[in-house]
Amino acid sequence: MTPCRGDSGQAFPIYITVVAGLLFLAFAYLAVGQAAANRSDAQTAADAAALAAALETRDELAGAWVDKVLDPDEWLPIFNGSAPGIGSACWRAHELAALNDATAACQPDGLLAYQVETTTNKTVGDSIVPGTEGQRSTETARAVIEPRCVFTLPGEDAGDEVLPILSCDGEDWELDPEDLTDLPDPEDLFDVHLAD
């Protein structure tokens, strides 16, 4: 009596096909993960670069305000972002992008904002997706400087020795022209944040 041949040999090709498909999916997910990580690096570099440029400008504006603290007529232009000698701080954006292994294209967006686009120096790397190994990720960020303070200039009869009360997010600074040792810090005068 001859033994019956079953389907026992049929499972092996199916097994090989399933394993090959799973390996392909695993490599595809790896390629997607590599691209996502590279994009994340580009976004981190863009955010840091835009914030660095804005913080540099904030510090310069705060320094200009301290220089003109006894001349309240000069305060408003400074809080609006205009002060003599203050130029673009895009050089800080380039520095921070380089620290994050990226290059930056930066431009001021008005007096109180910076728009930065960064491109990673690192490529996506080898993957199963043809033509992607040399691609770099590019992302953008915009940082904004917002004045935190409001003030009302004293009337003409108040005299030169009276400085306005500077109200910064609910905290009042009563400035004494004879004792200017306790002045607001840059972060008290201006807020810096990323914007959409």
KEFI-286896 format. One line per field, with one value per atom (N, C-alpha, C): residue number from 1; residue in one letter; atom name; x, y, z. Coordinates in nm, 2 decimals. Each point is the difference from the previous one (the first is absolute). Example, Ala and Ser with C-alpha at 12.3 -4.5 7.8 and 13.67 -1.06 7.14 Angstrom:
<recs>
num <- 1	1	1	2	2	2
residuo <- A	A	A	S	S	S
atomo <- N	CA	C	N	CA	C
c1 <- 1.32	-0.09	0.09	-0.04	0.09	-0.08
c2 <- -0.57	0.12	0.12	0.11	0.11	0.11
c3 <- 0.78	0.00	0.00	-0.07	0.00	0.08
</recs>
This chain:
<recs>
num <- 1	1	1	2	2	2	3	3	3	4	4	4	5	5	5	6	6	6	7	7	7	8	8	8	9	9	9	10	10	10	11	11	11	12	12	12	13	13	13	14	14	14	15	15	15	16	16	16	17	17	17	18	18	18	19	19	19	20	20	20	21	21	21	22	22	22	23	23	23	24	24	24	25	25	25	26	26	26	27	27	27	28	28	28	29	29	29	30	30	30	31	31	31	32	32	32	33	33	33	34	34	34	35	35	35	36	36	36	37	37	37	38	38	38	39	39	39	40	40	40	41	41	41	42	42	42	43	43	43	44	44	44	45	45	45	46	46	46	47	47	47	48	48	48	49	49	49	50	50	50	51	51	51	52	52	52	53	53	53	54	54	54	55	55	55	56	56	56	57	57	57	58	58	58	59	59	59	60	60	60	61	61	61	62	62	62	63	63	63	64	64	64	65	65	65	66	66	66	67	67	67	68	68	68	69	69	69	70	70	70	71	71	71	72	72	72	73	73	73	74	74	74	75	75	75	76	76	76	77	77	77	78	78	78	79	79	79	80	80	80	81	81	81	82	82	82	83	83	83	84	84	84	85	85	85	86	86	86	87	87	87	88	88	88	89	89	89	90	90	90	91	91	91	92	92	92	93	93	93	94	94	94	95	95	95	96	96	96	97	97	97	98	98	98	99	99	99	100	100	100	101	101	101	102	102	102	103	103	103	104	104	104	105	105	105	106	106	106	107	107	107	108	108	108	109	109	109	110	110	110	111	111	111	112	112	112	113	113	113	114	114	114	115	115	115	116	116	116	117	117	117	118	118	118	119	119	119	120	120	120	121	121	121	122	122	122	123	123	123	124	124	124	125	125	125	126	126	126	127	127	127	128	128	128	129	129	129	130	130	130	131	131	131	132	132	132	133	133	133	134	134	134	135	135	135	136	136	136	137	137	137	138	138	138	139	139	139	140	140	140	141	141	141	142	142	142	143	143	143	144	144	144	145	145	145	146	146	146	147	147	147	148	148	148	149	149	149	150	150	150	151	151	151	152	152	152	153	153	153	154	154	154	155	155	155	156	156	156	157	157	157	158	158	158	159	159	159	160	160	160	161	161	161	162	162	162	163	163	163	164	164	164	165	165	165	166	166	166	167	167	167	168	168	168	169	169	169	170	170	170	171	171	171	172	172	172	173	173	173	174	174	174	175	175	175	176	176	176	177	177	177	178	178	178	179	179	179	180	180	180	181	181	181	182	182	182	183	183	183	184	184	184	185	185	185	186	186	186	187	187	187	188	188	188	189	189	189	190	190	190	191	191	191	192	192	192	193	193	193	194	194	194	195	195	195	196	196	196
residuo <- M	M	M	T	T	T	P	P	P	C	C	C	R	R	R	G	G	G	D	D	D	S	S	S	G	G	G	Q	Q	Q	A	A	A	F	F	F	P	P	P	I	I	I	Y	Y	Y	I	I	I	T	T	T	V	V	V	V	V	V	A	A	A	G	G	G	L	L	L	L	L	L	F	F	F	L	L	L	A	A	A	F	F	F	A	A	A	Y	Y	Y	L	L	L	A	A	A	V	V	V	G	G	G	Q	Q	Q	A	A	A	A	A	A	A	A	A	N	N	N	R	R	R	S	S	S	D	D	D	A	A	A	Q	Q	Q	T	T	T	A	A	A	A	A	A	D	D	D	A	A	A	A	A	A	A	A	A	L	L	L	A	A	A	A	A	A	A	A	A	L	L	L	E	E	E	T	T	T	R	R	R	D	D	D	E	E	E	L	L	L	A	A	A	G	G	G	A	A	A	W	W	W	V	V	V	D	D	D	K	K	K	V	V	V	L	L	L	D	D	D	P	P	P	D	D	D	E	E	E	W	W	W	L	L	L	P	P	P	I	I	I	F	F	F	N	N	N	G	G	G	S	S	S	A	A	A	P	P	P	G	G	G	I	I	I	G	G	G	S	S	S	A	A	A	C	C	C	W	W	W	R	R	R	A	A	A	H	H	H	E	E	E	L	L	L	A	A	A	A	A	A	L	L	L	N	N	N	D	D	D	A	A	A	T	T	T	A	A	A	A	A	A	C	C	C	Q	Q	Q	P	P	P	D	D	D	G	G	G	L	L	L	L	L	L	A	A	A	Y	Y	Y	Q	Q	Q	V	V	V	E	E	E	T	T	T	T	T	T	T	T	T	N	N	N	K	K	K	T	T	T	V	V	V	G	G	G	D	D	D	S	S	S	I	I	I	V	V	V	P	P	P	G	G	G	T	T	T	E	E	E	G	G	G	Q	Q	Q	R	R	R	S	S	S	T	T	T	E	E	E	T	T	T	A	A	A	R	R	R	A	A	A	V	V	V	I	I	I	E	E	E	P	P	P	R	R	R	C	C	C	V	V	V	F	F	F	T	T	T	L	L	L	P	P	P	G	G	G	E	E	E	D	D	D	A	A	A	G	G	G	D	D	D	E	E	E	V	V	V	L	L	L	P	P	P	I	I	I	L	L	L	S	S	S	C	C	C	D	D	D	G	G	G	E	E	E	D	D	D	W	W	W	E	E	E	L	L	L	D	D	D	P	P	P	E	E	E	D	D	D	L	L	L	T	T	T	D	D	D	L	L	L	P	P	P	D	D	D	P	P	P	E	E	E	D	D	D	L	L	L	F	F	F	D	D	D	V	V	V	H	H	H	L	L	L	A	A	A	D	D	D
atomo <- N	CA	C	N	CA	C	N	CA	C	N	CA	C	N	CA	C	N	CA	C	N	CA	C	N	CA	C	N	CA	C	N	CA	C	N	CA	C	N	CA	C	N	CA	C	N	CA	C	N	CA	C	N	CA	C	N	CA	C	N	CA	C	N	CA	C	N	CA	C	N	CA	C	N	CA	C	N	CA	C	N	CA	C	N	CA	C	N	CA	C	N	CA	C	N	CA	C	N	CA	C	N	CA	C	N	CA	C	N	CA	C	N	CA	C	N	CA	C	N	CA	C	N	CA	C	N	CA	C	N	CA	C	N	CA	C	N	CA	C	N	CA	C	N	CA	C	N	CA	C	N	CA	C	N	CA	C	N	CA	C	N	CA	C	N	CA	C	N	CA	C	N	CA	C	N	CA	C	N	CA	C	N	CA	C	N	CA	C	N	CA	C	N	CA	C	N	CA	C	N	CA	C	N	CA	C	N	CA	C	N	CA	C	N	CA	C	N	CA	C	N	CA	C	N	CA	C	N	CA	C	N	CA	C	N	CA	C	N	CA	C	N	CA	C	N	CA	C	N	CA	C	N	CA	C	N	CA	C	N	CA	C	N	CA	C	N	CA	C	N	CA	C	N	CA	C	N	CA	C	N	CA	C	N	CA	C	N	CA	C	N	CA	C	N	CA	C	N	CA	C	N	CA	C	N	CA	C	N	CA	C	N	CA	C	N	CA	C	N	CA	C	N	CA	C	N	CA	C	N	CA	C	N	CA	C	N	CA	C	N	CA	C	N	CA	C	N	CA	C	N	CA	C	N	CA	C	N	CA	C	N	CA	C	N	CA	C	N	CA	C	N	CA	C	N	CA	C	N	CA	C	N	CA	C	N	CA	C	N	CA	C	N	CA	C	N	CA	C	N	CA	C	N	CA	C	N	CA	C	N	CA	C	N	CA	C	N	CA	C	N	CA	C	N	CA	C	N	CA	C	N	CA	C	N	CA	C	N	CA	C	N	CA	C	N	CA	C	N	CA	C	N	CA	C	N	CA	C	N	CA	C	N	CA	C	N	CA	C	N	CA	C	N	CA	C	N	CA	C	N	CA	C	N	CA	C	N	CA	C	N	CA	C	N	CA	C	N	CA	C	N	CA	C	N	CA	C	N	CA	C	N	CA	C	N	CA	C	N	CA	C	N	CA	C	N	CA	C	N	CA	C	N	CA	C	N	CA	C	N	CA	C	N	CA	C	N	CA	C	N	CA	C	N	CA	C	N	CA	C	N	CA	C	N	CA	C	N	CA	C	N	CA	C	N	CA	C	N	CA	C	N	CA	C	N	CA	C	N	CA	C	N	CA	C	N	CA	C	N	CA	C	N	CA	C	N	CA	C	N	CA	C	N	CA	C	N	CA	C	N	CA	C	N	CA	C	N	CA	C	N	CA	C	N	CA	C	N	CA	C	N	CA	C	N	CA	C	N	CA	C	N	CA	C	N	CA	C	N	CA	C	N	CA	C	N	CA	C	N	CA	C	N	CA	C	N	CA	C	N	CA	C	N	CA	C
c1 <- 0.08	-0.08	0.09	-0.02	0.08	-0.06	0.09	-0.05	-0.05	-0.11	-0.06	0.09	0.02	0.07	-0.09	0.03	-0.09	0.06	-0.05	0.05	0.11	0.07	0.11	0.11	0.03	0.10	-0.04	-0.13	-0.05	0.02	0.02	0.01	0.13	0.10	0.13	0.01	-0.04	0.00	-0.09	-0.11	-0.08	0.07	0.07	0.08	0.11	0.07	0.11	-0.06	-0.12	-0.06	-0.04	-0.06	-0.04	0.12	0.11	0.12	0.06	0.00	0.06	-0.09	-0.13	-0.09	0.02	0.02	0.02	0.13	0.10	0.13	0.00	-0.08	-0.01	-0.07	-0.11	-0.07	0.09	0.08	0.09	0.10	0.05	0.10	-0.08	-0.12	-0.08	-0.02	-0.04	-0.02	0.13	0.11	0.13	0.03	-0.03	0.02	-0.09	-0.12	-0.09	0.05	0.04	0.06	0.12	0.09	0.12	-0.04	-0.10	-0.04	-0.06	-0.09	-0.06	0.10	0.10	0.11	0.07	0.03	0.07	-0.08	-0.13	-0.09	-0.01	0.00	0.00	0.13	0.11	0.13	-0.01	-0.05	-0.01	-0.09	-0.12	-0.09	0.07	0.07	0.07	0.10	0.07	0.10	-0.07	-0.11	-0.07	-0.05	-0.06	-0.06	0.11	0.11	0.11	0.06	0.02	0.06	-0.09	-0.13	-0.09	0.00	-0.01	0.00	0.13	0.11	0.13	0.01	-0.05	0.01	-0.09	-0.12	-0.10	0.05	0.06	0.05	0.12	0.08	0.11	-0.06	-0.10	-0.06	-0.07	-0.06	-0.07	0.10	0.12	0.10	0.06	0.01	0.05	-0.10	-0.13	-0.11	0.00	0.01	0.00	0.12	0.12	0.11	-0.02	-0.06	-0.03	-0.10	-0.10	-0.09	0.07	0.09	0.08	0.08	0.06	0.08	-0.09	-0.13	-0.09	-0.10	0.02	-0.10	-0.03	0.09	-0.03	-0.06	-0.03	-0.06	-0.13	-0.11	-0.12	-0.05	0.03	-0.05	0.06	0.11	0.07	-0.05	-0.08	-0.05	-0.08	-0.10	-0.10	0.07	0.09	0.07	0.07	0.06	0.08	-0.10	-0.11	-0.09	-0.07	0.01	-0.05	0.10	0.12	0.11	0.10	-0.01	0.09	0.09	0.13	0.10	0.12	0.07	0.12	0.11	0.06	0.11	-0.04	-0.13	-0.05	-0.03	0.08	-0.03	-0.05	0.01	-0.05	0.09	-0.07	0.08	0.00	-0.01	0.00	0.13	0.10	0.13	-0.02	-0.09	-0.02	-0.08	-0.09	-0.07	0.09	0.10	0.10	0.08	0.04	0.08	-0.08	-0.12	-0.08	-0.03	-0.03	-0.02	0.12	0.12	0.12	0.02	-0.03	0.01	-0.09	-0.11	-0.10	0.03	0.12	0.04	-0.10	-0.02	-0.09	0.05	-0.05	0.03	-0.13	0.01	-0.12	-0.01	-0.12	-0.03	-0.09	0.04	-0.07	-0.03	-0.11	-0.03	-0.09	0.02	-0.09	-0.14	-0.10	-0.14	-0.06	0.03	-0.03	0.11	-0.04	0.10	0.01	-0.11	-0.01	-0.03	0.06	-0.02	0.11	0.03	0.09	-0.06	0.02	-0.04	0.13	0.00	0.12	-0.04	0.08	-0.01	0.13	-0.01	0.12	0.00	0.12	0.01	0.11	-0.03	0.09	0.13	0.11	0.12	0.00	-0.06	-0.01	-0.11	0.02	-0.10	-0.08	-0.11	-0.09	0.08	0.09	0.08	-0.05	0.07	-0.04	-0.14	-0.08	-0.13	-0.04	-0.11	-0.05	-0.08	-0.02	-0.07	0.10	0.00	0.10	0.00	0.12	0.01	-0.01	-0.02	-0.02	0.12	0.10	0.12	0.08	-0.01	0.07	-0.09	-0.12	-0.09	0.02	-0.01	0.01	-0.14	-0.02	-0.13	0.01	-0.11	0.00	-0.13	0.01	-0.11	0.01	-0.11	0.00	-0.05	0.04	-0.05	0.00	-0.09	-0.01	-0.01	0.09	0.01	-0.04	-0.08	-0.06	0.04	0.03	0.04	-0.13	-0.05	-0.12	0.03	-0.02	0.02	-0.10	0.05	-0.09	-0.05	0.05	-0.02	-0.08	-0.07	-0.07	0.03	-0.01	0.03	-0.08	-0.01	-0.06	0.10	0.03	0.10	-0.06	0.08	-0.05	-0.03	-0.09	-0.03	0.12	-0.01	0.11	0.03	-0.10	0.02	0.07	0.02	0.06	0.15	0.06	0.15	0.08	0.12	0.09	0.04	-0.02	0.04	-0.10	-0.11	-0.10	0.00	0.01	0.00	-0.14	-0.04	-0.13	0.01	-0.12	-0.01	-0.01	0.09	0.01	-0.08	-0.11	-0.08	0.03	0.06	0.04	-0.08	-0.10	-0.08	-0.05	-0.05	-0.06	0.10	0.13	0.10	0.04	-0.02	0.03	0.15	0.07	0.13	0.00	0.01	0.01	0.15	0.04	0.14	0.04	0.11	0.05	0.12	0.00	0.11	0.13	-0.02	0.12	0.06	-0.08	0.05	-0.05	0.08	-0.04	0.07	0.02	0.06	-0.09	-0.13	-0.09	-0.09	0.05	-0.07	-0.05	-0.11	-0.05	0.11	0.00	0.08	-0.06	0.08	-0.05	-0.13	0.00	-0.12	-0.12	0.02	-0.11	-0.06	0.09	-0.04	-0.06	0.05	-0.04	-0.02	-0.10	-0.03	0.05	0.06	0.05	-0.06	-0.07	-0.06	-0.01	-0.02	-0.02	-0.14	-0.02	-0.13	-0.03	-0.13	-0.03	0.01
c2 <- -0.12	0.12	0.12	0.10	0.12	0.11	0.07	0.11	0.11	0.07	0.11	0.12	0.07	0.13	0.11	0.08	0.11	0.13	0.11	0.13	0.05	-0.09	0.04	0.08	-0.02	0.08	0.13	0.03	0.12	0.12	-0.02	0.11	0.08	-0.07	0.07	0.12	-0.01	0.12	0.12	-0.04	0.11	0.06	-0.08	0.05	0.10	-0.04	0.08	0.13	0.00	0.12	0.09	-0.05	0.08	0.06	-0.07	0.05	0.11	-0.02	0.10	0.13	-0.02	0.12	0.07	-0.07	0.06	0.08	-0.06	0.07	0.12	0.00	0.12	0.11	-0.04	0.10	0.06	-0.09	0.05	0.10	-0.03	0.10	0.13	-0.02	0.12	0.09	-0.06	0.07	0.07	-0.07	0.05	0.13	-0.01	0.12	0.11	-0.03	0.11	0.06	-0.08	0.04	0.09	-0.04	0.08	0.14	0.00	0.13	0.09	-0.07	0.08	0.05	-0.08	0.05	0.12	-0.01	0.11	0.12	-0.01	0.12	0.06	-0.09	0.05	0.08	-0.05	0.07	0.14	0.00	0.13	0.10	-0.05	0.09	0.05	-0.09	0.04	0.11	-0.01	0.09	0.14	-0.01	0.12	0.08	-0.08	0.07	0.06	-0.07	0.06	0.12	-0.01	0.11	0.13	-0.02	0.12	0.06	-0.09	0.06	0.07	-0.06	0.07	0.14	0.01	0.13	0.10	-0.05	0.09	0.04	-0.10	0.03	0.10	-0.01	0.10	0.14	0.01	0.13	0.05	-0.09	0.04	0.06	-0.07	0.05	0.14	0.02	0.13	0.11	-0.04	0.10	0.04	-0.10	0.02	0.09	-0.03	0.09	0.14	0.02	0.13	0.07	-0.07	0.06	0.05	-0.08	0.04	0.12	0.01	0.12	0.12	-0.01	0.11	0.01	-0.07	0.00	0.14	0.09	0.14	0.08	-0.05	0.07	-0.07	0.01	-0.08	0.02	0.12	0.02	-0.10	-0.07	-0.09	-0.15	-0.01	-0.14	-0.07	0.07	-0.06	-0.05	0.07	-0.06	-0.13	0.00	-0.12	-0.11	0.02	-0.11	-0.05	0.09	-0.04	-0.06	-0.02	-0.07	0.09	0.13	0.09	0.07	-0.03	0.07	0.02	0.11	0.02	-0.11	-0.04	-0.10	-0.14	-0.03	-0.14	-0.05	-0.10	-0.05	-0.15	-0.07	-0.13	-0.09	-0.10	-0.09	-0.14	0.00	-0.13	-0.08	0.07	-0.07	-0.10	0.03	-0.10	-0.12	0.03	-0.12	-0.09	0.06	-0.09	-0.08	0.07	-0.07	-0.12	0.02	-0.10	-0.11	0.03	-0.11	-0.08	0.06	-0.08	-0.09	0.05	-0.09	-0.12	0.02	-0.11	-0.08	0.01	-0.07	0.04	0.13	0.04	0.14	0.04	0.13	0.08	0.13	0.08	0.11	0.03	0.12	0.08	0.12	0.08	0.14	0.05	0.14	0.06	0.13	0.07	0.01	-0.02	0.02	0.12	0.11	0.13	0.03	0.08	0.04	-0.10	-0.08	-0.08	-0.15	-0.05	-0.14	-0.05	-0.13	-0.06	-0.13	-0.01	-0.12	-0.08	-0.12	-0.08	-0.14	-0.03	-0.13	-0.08	-0.12	-0.08	-0.12	-0.05	-0.12	-0.08	-0.13	-0.08	-0.03	-0.01	-0.04	-0.15	-0.07	-0.15	-0.04	-0.10	-0.05	-0.10	-0.04	-0.10	-0.13	-0.03	-0.12	-0.11	-0.12	-0.11	-0.05	-0.03	-0.06	-0.08	-0.07	-0.08	0.08	0.13	0.09	0.06	-0.03	0.05	0.15	0.06	0.15	0.08	-0.06	0.08	0.01	-0.08	0.00	0.13	0.08	0.13	0.12	-0.03	0.11	0.06	0.13	0.07	0.06	0.02	0.05	0.15	0.07	0.15	0.03	0.09	0.04	0.15	0.06	0.15	0.03	0.11	0.05	0.15	0.06	0.14	0.03	0.09	0.05	0.15	0.03	0.13	0.06	0.13	0.08	0.09	-0.02	0.09	0.08	0.13	0.08	-0.04	-0.01	-0.03	0.12	0.12	0.11	0.11	0.08	0.12	0.11	0.12	0.12	0.12	0.09	0.13	0.11	0.08	0.11	0.10	0.05	0.10	0.13	0.08	0.13	0.09	0.11	0.09	0.07	0.01	0.07	-0.09	-0.13	-0.09	0.02	0.06	0.02	-0.12	0.03	-0.10	-0.11	0.03	-0.10	-0.11	0.00	-0.10	-0.10	-0.12	-0.11	-0.07	-0.04	-0.07	-0.13	-0.04	-0.14	-0.10	-0.09	-0.10	-0.13	-0.03	-0.11	-0.12	-0.11	-0.11	-0.12	-0.04	-0.12	0.00	0.12	0.01	0.04	0.00	0.04	0.15	0.08	0.14	0.03	0.08	0.04	0.15	0.05	0.14	0.04	0.06	0.03	0.13	-0.01	0.12	0.05	0.12	0.05	0.01	0.01	0.02	-0.14	-0.11	-0.13	-0.10	-0.03	-0.09	-0.13	-0.05	-0.13	-0.12	0.02	-0.11	0.03	-0.05	0.01	-0.13	0.00	-0.13	-0.07	-0.13	-0.08	-0.01	-0.04	-0.01	-0.08	-0.11	-0.09	0.07	0.10	0.07	0.10	0.05	0.10	-0.06	-0.11	-0.06	-0.15	-0.05	-0.15	-0.04	-0.12	-0.06	-0.14	-0.03	-0.13	-0.04	-0.13	-0.04	0.03	0.03	0.03	-0.10	-0.02	-0.09	0.08
c3 <- 0.00	0.00	0.00	-0.09	-0.01	0.09	0.07	0.08	-0.08	0.05	-0.07	0.02	-0.11	0.01	0.04	0.10	0.05	-0.05	0.06	-0.03	0.09	0.06	0.09	-0.06	-0.13	-0.06	-0.06	0.01	-0.06	0.09	0.13	0.10	-0.01	-0.04	-0.01	-0.09	-0.12	-0.09	0.06	0.06	0.06	0.12	0.08	0.11	-0.05	-0.10	-0.06	-0.05	-0.06	-0.06	0.12	0.10	0.12	0.07	0.02	0.06	-0.08	-0.13	-0.09	0.00	0.01	0.01	0.13	0.11	0.13	0.00	-0.06	0.00	-0.08	-0.12	-0.08	0.08	0.07	0.09	0.11	0.06	0.10	-0.05	-0.12	-0.06	-0.05	-0.04	-0.04	0.12	0.11	0.13	0.04	-0.01	0.03	-0.08	-0.13	-0.09	0.04	0.03	0.05	0.13	0.09	0.13	-0.02	-0.09	-0.03	-0.05	-0.09	-0.06	0.11	0.08	0.11	0.10	0.03	0.09	-0.06	-0.13	-0.07	0.00	-0.02	0.00	0.14	0.10	0.14	0.03	-0.05	0.02	-0.07	-0.12	-0.07	0.07	0.06	0.07	0.13	0.07	0.12	-0.03	-0.11	-0.04	-0.04	-0.07	-0.04	0.12	0.09	0.12	0.08	0.03	0.07	-0.06	-0.14	-0.07	0.01	-0.03	0.00	0.14	0.11	0.13	0.04	-0.05	0.03	-0.05	-0.13	-0.06	0.07	0.04	0.07	0.14	0.07	0.13	-0.01	-0.10	-0.01	-0.02	-0.09	-0.02	0.13	0.07	0.12	0.10	0.01	0.10	-0.05	-0.13	-0.05	0.02	-0.02	0.03	0.15	0.08	0.15	0.04	-0.06	0.02	-0.05	-0.11	-0.05	0.09	0.06	0.09	0.13	0.05	0.12	-0.03	-0.12	-0.04	0.00	-0.04	-0.02	0.12	0.11	0.10	0.06	-0.01	0.05	-0.10	-0.12	-0.11	-0.05	0.08	-0.04	-0.14	-0.06	-0.14	-0.09	0.04	-0.09	0.03	0.10	0.04	-0.11	-0.05	-0.09	-0.13	-0.06	-0.12	0.04	0.11	0.04	0.02	0.07	0.02	-0.13	-0.10	-0.13	-0.09	0.06	-0.07	-0.08	0.02	-0.07	0.09	-0.01	0.09	-0.08	0.01	-0.08	0.03	-0.11	0.02	0.01	0.00	0.00	-0.14	-0.04	-0.13	0.01	-0.11	0.00	0.08	0.07	0.08	-0.06	-0.14	-0.07	0.03	0.03	0.02	0.12	0.10	0.11	-0.06	-0.09	-0.06	-0.07	-0.07	-0.07	0.10	0.11	0.10	0.06	0.03	0.07	-0.10	-0.12	-0.10	-0.02	0.00	-0.02	0.12	0.12	0.12	0.00	-0.08	-0.02	-0.13	-0.06	-0.12	-0.12	-0.02	-0.10	-0.06	-0.11	-0.05	0.00	0.02	0.01	-0.10	-0.05	-0.07	0.09	0.03	0.10	-0.06	0.04	-0.04	0.11	0.03	0.09	-0.06	0.08	-0.04	0.07	-0.05	0.07	0.10	0.10	0.10	0.12	0.02	0.12	-0.03	-0.11	-0.03	-0.10	0.01	-0.09	-0.06	-0.13	-0.08	-0.04	0.04	-0.02	-0.07	-0.10	-0.06	0.01	0.05	0.02	-0.08	-0.04	-0.08	0.07	0.03	0.07	-0.09	0.07	-0.07	-0.03	0.09	0.00	-0.10	-0.08	-0.09	0.07	-0.07	0.05	0.02	-0.09	0.01	-0.09	0.00	-0.08	0.04	-0.09	0.02	-0.12	0.01	-0.11	-0.10	0.03	-0.09	-0.09	-0.13	-0.09	-0.01	0.00	-0.02	0.12	0.12	0.12	0.08	-0.03	0.09	0.01	-0.11	0.01	0.04	0.03	0.03	0.14	0.01	0.13	0.04	0.12	0.05	0.02	-0.04	0.02	0.07	0.10	0.08	0.03	0.04	0.03	0.14	0.05	0.13	-0.01	0.08	0.02	0.14	0.05	0.14	0.00	0.10	0.02	0.13	0.00	0.12	0.03	0.12	0.03	0.13	-0.01	0.12	0.11	0.12	0.11	0.08	-0.03	0.08	-0.06	0.08	-0.05	0.10	-0.04	0.08	-0.05	0.08	-0.04	0.04	-0.10	0.02	0.10	0.09	0.09	-0.07	0.05	-0.06	0.00	-0.07	-0.01	0.13	0.08	0.13	0.10	-0.03	0.10	0.02	-0.10	0.01	-0.06	-0.02	-0.06	0.10	0.13	0.10	0.03	-0.07	0.02	-0.12	0.03	-0.10	0.00	-0.12	0.00	0.08	0.05	0.07	-0.12	0.00	-0.10	0.05	-0.07	0.04	-0.09	0.05	-0.09	0.05	-0.08	0.03	0.15	0.04	0.13	0.11	-0.03	0.11	-0.03	0.09	-0.01	0.04	-0.08	0.03	0.02	0.12	0.03	0.00	-0.10	-0.02	0.06	0.08	0.06	-0.07	-0.06	-0.08	0.08	0.13	0.09	0.04	-0.02	0.04	-0.11	-0.10	-0.10	0.01	0.12	0.02	-0.02	0.02	-0.02	-0.12	-0.12	-0.12	-0.05	-0.08	-0.06	-0.08	0.00	-0.09	-0.14	-0.09	-0.14	-0.01	0.08	-0.01	0.07	0.08	0.06	-0.11	-0.08	-0.10	-0.13	-0.04	-0.13	0.02	-0.07	-0.01	-0.13	0.00	-0.13	-0.01	-0.11	-0.02	-0.15	-0.02	-0.14	-0.04	-0.12	-0.05	-0.12	-0.03	-0.11	-0.13
</recs>
